[in-house]
């Protein structure tokens, strides 16, 4: 959870730095928005590319655990972490859209 928070804070800082030129011309503003969208999309794709297969493996691990409670707990933890990862990707996309609206 701490790592996710660190990634989110770093993402917000990077997006804020990219959004800092206050006196940008309209063409430069559009270019800045496009770059921010590209960064946000890239981060969302990377996070999702890790979270979704991890969640699928967690479901498989949970379903094949049988009576082994340790394997069942590991599967549930993977599934939970995958949902957190997808929520993080959604938060990144939302933050990019919010910053684009502010520019």
ZIWO-V172927 format. One record per helix or strand of 2 or more residues. SS is the DSSP state (H for helix, E for strand). FROM is the first residue (numbers start at 1). TO is the last residue. Records with the same first field share a line. If there is no record, write none. Layout:
# ZIWO-V172927
SS=FROM-TO / FROM-TO
This chain:
# ZIWO-V172927
H=2-18 / 26-63 / 69-102
